[in-house]
Amino acid sequence: MENSTQESHLRSENFVTYDSPYPLYAMAFSSFPPSATRLQQHHHHRIAIGSFIEDYNNRVDILTFDEETLSLKIDPNLSFDHPYPATKLMFHPSSPNSLGKSSDLLASSGDYLRLYEIRDNSIEAVSTLNNSKSSEFCAPLTSFDWNEVEPRRIGTSSIDTTCTIWDVERGVVETQLIAHDKEVYDIAWGEAGVFASVSADGSVRIFDLRDKEHSTIIYESPQPDTPLLRLAWNKQDLRYMATILMDSNKVVILDIRSPTMPVAELERHRASVNAIAWAPQSCRHICSAGDDTQALIWELPTIVAPPRIDPMSVYSAGSEINQLQWSAAQPDWIAIAFANKMQLLKV
């Protein structure tokens, strides 16, 4: 991250590309750590990618990334059909080794919240979680977040204005809240019992499970009813979170201690921002990507933000970037998805 140059022309050893037969959207890095004591194949890192086909029949593929040879390979035994495009994919936030398990858990959202167990050469659907009391159908899930501090908890967000907190170990709903006045587009955990969400109503709200009747609005869109699409909570410094507005080139940085007024607005994208991710190992770095085909890495100042903040590095992709993930297991790598490609960038 010492590189402060403006434009990054990545050498071939600094990026790896995977070409999929279909458009891609959802992506997730496994927290499965490389281990010299395990078989050689476990030196590789798993990455899940989901197709974005406007149809019922979609796919999730599991790739292995070898950092030494800079190769990405699909494992056909671990590919599976997924109903509708996955709106998000996440691996269990704790590594299987720390859980005393040899398999990994993958969650997906779409029509329902689904859990899959991924073994070395096979995959098994573990559960399909549906909270609809009245029918077998439920309102589509826009996103979810797996609680790192309390991994039995997954929070989902839905177009029906609710957030649902699941105990995935028992397969039951812990609580369901009407979180917003309109569709909820994203959810993020801060602490074991504290989460935040963003919505088409243009607000960022924080909820504490110890007091379910109340929420705190910490930001509202400057133009009424401009939807907020994504939310990222800084896991290295929980005072800060970031959000993006629909059809906006801005990344809004919030300090939960001073609601309503952003501490910074990052405005160097030339088109709409689609995705944001905080660095997993640094409280001051964040990456954003958008329709201008660019992924920008920003270093936030430690003091009051100047009126103009420029990115510390810029990467240009081949087309509009729809999604990005920053690997906690390999913090040197960022994954971006554009068209039918997933690209890993070394930062």
C-alpha positions as CSV (number, residue, x, y, z in Angstrom):
1,M,0.0,0.0,0.0
2,E,3.0,2.2,0.0
3,N,2.4,2.9,-3.7
4,S,0.9,6.4,-4.0
5,T,1.0,6.6,-7.8
6,Q,-2.2,7.7,-9.5
7,E,-2.6,5.2,-12.3
8,S,-1.7,1.5,-11.8
9,H,-0.7,-0.3,-14.9
10,L,-0.6,-3.7,-13.4
11,R,2.1,-6.2,-14.6
12,S,0.9,-9.7,-15.4
13,E,2.1,-11.0,-12.0
14,N,-0.2,-8.5,-10.3
15,F,-3.5,-9.7,-11.7
16,V,-5.2,-13.0,-12.6
17,T,-8.3,-13.3,-14.8
18,Y,-10.9,-16.0,-14.8
19,D,-13.3,-16.2,-17.8
20,S,-16.7,-17.6,-17.0
21,P,-19.3,-18.9,-19.6
22,Y,-21.8,-16.5,-18.0
23,P,-22.0,-13.0,-16.6
24,L,-20.8,-12.8,-13.0
25,Y,-22.0,-10.9,-9.9
26,A,-21.7,-12.5,-6.4
27,M,-18.2,-13.4,-5.1
28,A,-16.7,-14.6,-1.9
29,F,-13.3,-15.5,-0.5
30,S,-13.0,-18.5,1.8
31,S,-11.3,-17.9,5.2
32,F,-9.8,-21.4,4.8
33,P,-6.2,-20.6,5.6
34,P,-3.3,-22.2,3.7
35,S,-1.7,-24.8,5.9
36,A,1.5,-26.7,5.4
37,T,0.2,-29.6,7.4
38,R,-2.7,-30.2,5.1
39,L,-2.6,-31.7,1.6
40,Q,-1.0,-29.6,-1.1
41,Q,-4.4,-28.7,-2.6
42,H,-5.2,-26.8,0.6
43,H,-2.4,-24.4,-0.1
44,H,-4.9,-23.0,-2.5
45,H,-7.6,-20.5,-1.6
46,R,-11.2,-21.0,-2.5
47,I,-13.3,-18.3,-4.2
48,A,-17.0,-18.7,-4.9
49,I,-18.5,-16.9,-7.9
50,G,-22.2,-16.7,-8.8
51,S,-23.7,-16.2,-12.2
52,F,-26.0,-13.4,-13.1
53,I,-28.5,-14.8,-15.6
54,E,-32.0,-13.2,-15.7
55,D,-33.6,-16.6,-15.4
56,Y,-34.4,-19.2,-12.7
57,N,-31.4,-21.4,-13.6
58,N,-28.1,-20.0,-12.3
59,R,-24.8,-21.4,-11.1
60,V,-22.3,-21.1,-8.3
61,D,-18.8,-22.2,-9.1
62,I,-15.9,-22.8,-6.7
63,L,-12.5,-21.8,-7.9
64,T,-9.1,-22.5,-6.4
65,F,-6.5,-19.8,-6.5
66,D,-2.8,-20.7,-6.3
67,E,-0.8,-17.7,-5.3
68,E,2.5,-19.3,-6.3
69,T,1.5,-20.1,-9.9
70,L,-1.1,-17.3,-10.1
71,S,-3.6,-19.7,-11.5
72,L,-7.4,-19.9,-11.1
73,K,-9.0,-23.3,-11.7
74,I,-12.6,-24.4,-11.4
75,D,-13.4,-27.5,-9.5
76,P,-16.3,-29.2,-11.4
77,N,-17.2,-31.3,-8.3
78,L,-18.0,-28.2,-6.4
79,S,-20.1,-26.4,-8.9
80,F,-23.9,-26.4,-8.3
81,D,-27.2,-25.0,-9.6
82,H,-28.6,-22.0,-7.8
83,P,-32.2,-20.8,-8.2
84,Y,-32.1,-17.2,-9.5
85,P,-28.9,-15.2,-9.4
86,A,-27.2,-15.2,-5.9
87,T,-27.5,-11.6,-4.6
88,K,-24.6,-12.4,-2.2
89,L,-22.2,-15.2,-1.3
90,M,-20.2,-15.5,1.9
91,F,-18.1,-18.3,3.5
92,H,-18.3,-18.9,7.2
93,P,-16.2,-16.1,8.8
94,S,-14.2,-18.5,10.9
95,S,-11.8,-20.9,9.2
96,P,-12.9,-24.6,9.3
97,N,-9.6,-25.4,11.1
98,S,-10.6,-23.1,14.0
99,L,-14.0,-24.9,14.2
100,G,-12.3,-28.3,14.3
101,K,-13.9,-29.1,10.9
102,S,-12.4,-30.2,7.6
103,S,-15.3,-28.7,5.5
104,D,-16.3,-25.1,4.7
105,L,-19.7,-23.5,4.9
106,L,-21.0,-21.2,2.2
107,A,-24.2,-19.1,2.4
108,S,-26.1,-17.5,-0.4
109,S,-29.1,-15.2,-0.7
110,G,-31.7,-14.9,-3.5
111,D,-35.1,-16.3,-3.0
112,Y,-34.1,-17.7,0.3
113,L,-31.1,-17.9,2.6
114,R,-29.3,-21.1,1.7
115,L,-26.3,-22.9,3.4
116,Y,-24.0,-25.4,1.7
117,E,-21.3,-27.6,3.1
118,I,-18.2,-27.7,0.9
119,R,-15.9,-30.7,1.3
120,D,-12.8,-31.5,-0.6
121,N,-14.6,-33.1,-3.5
122,S,-18.3,-32.7,-2.9
123,I,-20.9,-30.1,-1.9
124,E,-24.1,-30.6,0.0
125,A,-27.1,-28.3,0.5
126,V,-27.4,-28.1,4.3
127,S,-30.5,-25.8,4.7
128,T,-32.9,-23.5,3.0
129,L,-34.2,-20.9,5.5
130,N,-37.6,-19.4,4.8
131,N,-39.3,-17.1,7.3
132,S,-42.6,-16.8,5.4
133,K,-45.5,-17.9,7.6
134,S,-48.2,-17.7,5.0
135,S,-46.7,-19.5,2.0
136,E,-43.7,-21.4,0.6
137,F,-42.6,-18.2,-1.1
138,C,-40.9,-15.3,0.5
139,A,-39.9,-11.8,-0.5
140,P,-36.5,-11.8,-2.4
141,L,-33.4,-11.2,-0.3
142,T,-31.2,-8.3,-1.4
143,S,-28.2,-9.2,0.8
144,F,-27.0,-10.7,4.0
145,D,-24.1,-10.5,6.4
146,W,-22.5,-13.2,8.5
147,N,-21.6,-12.1,12.1
148,E,-17.9,-12.5,12.7
149,V,-18.2,-12.2,16.5
150,E,-21.2,-14.5,16.8
151,P,-21.0,-16.8,13.7
152,R,-24.3,-18.5,14.5
153,R,-26.0,-15.3,13.4
154,I,-26.7,-14.2,9.8
155,G,-28.7,-11.1,9.1
156,T,-30.7,-10.8,5.9
157,S,-32.2,-7.8,4.2
158,S,-35.3,-8.0,2.0
159,I,-37.4,-6.0,-0.4
160,D,-40.3,-6.4,2.1
161,T,-38.7,-3.7,4.3
162,T,-37.5,-6.2,6.9
163,C,-34.2,-7.5,8.3
164,T,-34.3,-11.0,9.7
165,I,-31.7,-12.3,12.1
166,W,-31.2,-16.1,11.8
167,D,-29.6,-18.5,14.2
168,V,-28.2,-20.7,11.4
169,E,-26.9,-23.4,13.8
170,R,-30.5,-24.1,15.0
171,G,-32.2,-23.0,11.7
172,V,-34.6,-20.7,13.5
173,V,-35.4,-16.9,13.3
174,E,-34.0,-15.0,16.3
175,T,-35.9,-11.9,15.4
176,Q,-37.4,-10.0,12.4
177,L,-37.6,-6.3,12.3
178,I,-39.4,-3.8,10.1
179,A,-36.2,-1.9,9.5
180,H,-37.2,0.8,6.9
181,D,-40.1,2.4,5.1
182,K,-39.1,0.9,1.8
183,E,-37.0,-2.0,0.4
184,V,-33.8,-2.8,2.4
185,Y,-30.9,-3.2,0.1
186,D,-28.0,-4.1,2.4
187,I,-27.1,-5.1,5.9
188,A,-23.8,-5.1,7.9
189,W,-22.9,-6.3,11.3
190,G,-20.8,-4.1,13.6
191,E,-20.8,-6.1,16.9
192,A,-22.3,-9.3,18.1
193,G,-25.7,-7.7,18.6
194,V,-25.5,-4.5,16.5
195,F,-26.2,-4.2,12.8
196,A,-26.9,-1.4,10.3
197,S,-28.9,-1.4,7.1
198,V,-29.5,0.8,4.1
199,S,-32.7,1.2,2.1
200,A,-34.6,2.7,-0.8
201,D,-35.9,5.2,1.7
202,G,-32.5,6.8,1.7
203,S,-31.4,6.2,5.3
204,V,-28.7,4.4,7.2
205,R,-30.0,2.9,10.4
206,I,-28.3,1.2,13.3
207,F,-30.1,-1.5,15.3
208,D,-29.2,-3.0,18.7
209,L,-30.8,-6.4,19.4
210,R,-31.0,-5.5,23.1
211,D,-33.5,-2.7,22.2
212,K,-35.5,-3.9,19.1
213,E,-38.1,-1.1,19.3
214,H,-35.6,1.6,18.4
215,S,-33.1,2.4,15.7
216,T,-30.7,5.3,15.2
217,I,-30.7,7.1,11.8
218,I,-27.1,8.2,11.2
219,Y,-27.4,9.4,7.6
220,E,-30.1,10.3,5.1
221,S,-29.7,11.0,1.3
222,P,-29.4,14.7,0.6
223,Q,-32.1,14.3,-2.1
224,P,-35.2,12.8,-0.5
225,D,-35.9,9.2,-1.3
226,T,-32.6,8.7,-3.2
227,P,-32.0,5.0,-2.4
228,L,-28.8,3.9,-0.7
229,L,-27.6,0.6,-2.3
230,R,-24.6,-0.7,-0.3
231,L,-23.2,-0.5,3.2
232,A,-19.8,-1.4,4.4
233,W,-18.9,-1.3,8.1
234,N,-15.2,-0.8,8.9
235,K,-14.2,-3.9,10.9
236,Q,-10.9,-2.4,11.9
237,D,-12.5,0.8,13.3
238,L,-16.2,0.4,14.0
239,R,-16.7,4.2,14.2
240,Y,-16.7,4.3,10.4
241,M,-18.9,3.0,7.7
242,A,-19.4,3.7,4.0
243,T,-22.4,3.8,1.8
244,I,-23.2,4.5,-1.9
245,L,-26.2,6.2,-3.4
246,M,-28.1,5.0,-6.5
247,D,-26.8,6.5,-9.8
248,S,-24.1,8.5,-7.9
249,N,-20.4,8.7,-8.3
250,K,-19.9,9.3,-4.6
251,V,-18.7,7.1,-1.8
252,V,-20.0,8.6,1.5
253,I,-17.9,8.0,4.6
254,L,-19.8,8.2,7.9
255,D,-18.6,8.5,11.5
256,I,-21.4,7.1,13.7
257,R,-20.4,9.5,16.5
258,S,-21.4,12.5,14.3
259,P,-24.7,11.5,12.5
260,T,-26.1,13.2,9.5
261,M,-22.9,14.8,8.3
262,P,-20.5,12.6,6.3
263,V,-16.8,12.9,7.4
264,A,-15.8,12.5,3.7
265,E,-17.2,12.1,0.3
266,L,-15.1,10.4,-2.3
267,E,-16.0,11.8,-5.7
268,R,-13.4,10.7,-8.3
269,H,-15.4,8.1,-10.1
270,R,-16.7,9.3,-13.4
271,A,-19.9,7.2,-13.3
272,S,-22.1,5.4,-10.7
273,V,-20.3,3.5,-7.9
274,N,-21.5,-0.1,-7.6
275,A,-19.4,-1.7,-4.8
276,I,-17.3,-0.8,-1.8
277,A,-15.1,-2.8,0.5
278,W,-12.9,-1.7,3.5
279,A,-9.4,-3.1,3.7
280,P,-9.5,-6.1,6.0
281,Q,-6.1,-5.2,7.6
282,S,-6.2,-1.4,7.7
283,C,-8.7,1.0,9.1
284,R,-7.8,3.8,6.7
285,H,-8.1,2.1,3.3
286,I,-11.2,1.5,1.2
287,C,-11.8,0.3,-2.4
288,S,-14.6,1.3,-4.6
289,A,-15.6,0.2,-8.1
290,G,-18.2,1.3,-10.6
291,D,-19.6,1.9,-14.1
292,D,-16.6,3.9,-15.2
293,T,-14.7,0.6,-15.3
294,Q,-12.4,1.7,-12.5
295,A,-11.5,0.2,-9.1
296,L,-10.1,3.0,-6.9
297,I,-8.2,2.5,-3.6
298,W,-8.4,5.4,-1.2
299,E,-6.4,6.2,1.9
300,L,-8.5,8.3,4.3
301,P,-6.7,11.0,6.3
302,T,-6.3,10.6,10.0
303,I,-7.4,14.1,10.6
304,V,-10.3,16.2,9.2
305,A,-10.8,15.3,5.6
306,P,-9.7,17.8,3.1
307,P,-12.3,19.0,0.6
308,R,-10.7,16.9,-2.2
309,I,-9.4,13.4,-1.7
310,D,-7.7,11.6,-4.5
311,P,-7.4,7.8,-4.8
312,M,-3.9,6.4,-4.1
313,S,-4.3,3.9,-6.9
314,V,-6.5,3.4,-9.9
315,Y,-7.1,0.2,-11.8
316,S,-9.1,0.1,-15.1
317,A,-11.0,-3.0,-16.1
318,G,-12.5,-4.0,-19.4
319,S,-16.0,-2.9,-18.7
320,E,-18.3,-1.8,-15.9
321,I,-17.4,-3.3,-12.6
322,N,-20.4,-4.8,-10.8
323,Q,-18.9,-6.2,-7.7
324,L,-15.7,-6.3,-5.6
325,Q,-14.5,-8.2,-2.6
326,W,-11.3,-7.7,-0.5
327,S,-9.9,-10.9,0.9
328,A,-9.5,-11.1,4.6
329,A,-7.5,-14.4,4.3
330,Q,-5.2,-12.8,1.6
331,P,-5.4,-9.0,2.2
332,D,-3.0,-8.4,-0.8
333,W,-5.8,-9.4,-3.2
334,I,-9.0,-7.7,-4.3
335,A,-11.5,-9.5,-6.6
336,I,-13.6,-7.6,-9.1
337,A,-16.4,-8.9,-11.4
338,F,-17.2,-7.3,-14.7
339,A,-19.1,-8.9,-17.6
340,N,-18.2,-12.6,-17.6
341,K,-14.8,-12.1,-15.9
342,M,-13.5,-12.2,-12.4
343,Q,-10.2,-10.6,-11.9
344,L,-7.9,-10.7,-8.9
345,L,-5.8,-7.6,-8.4
346,K,-2.7,-7.5,-6.2
347,V,-2.6,-4.3,-4.1
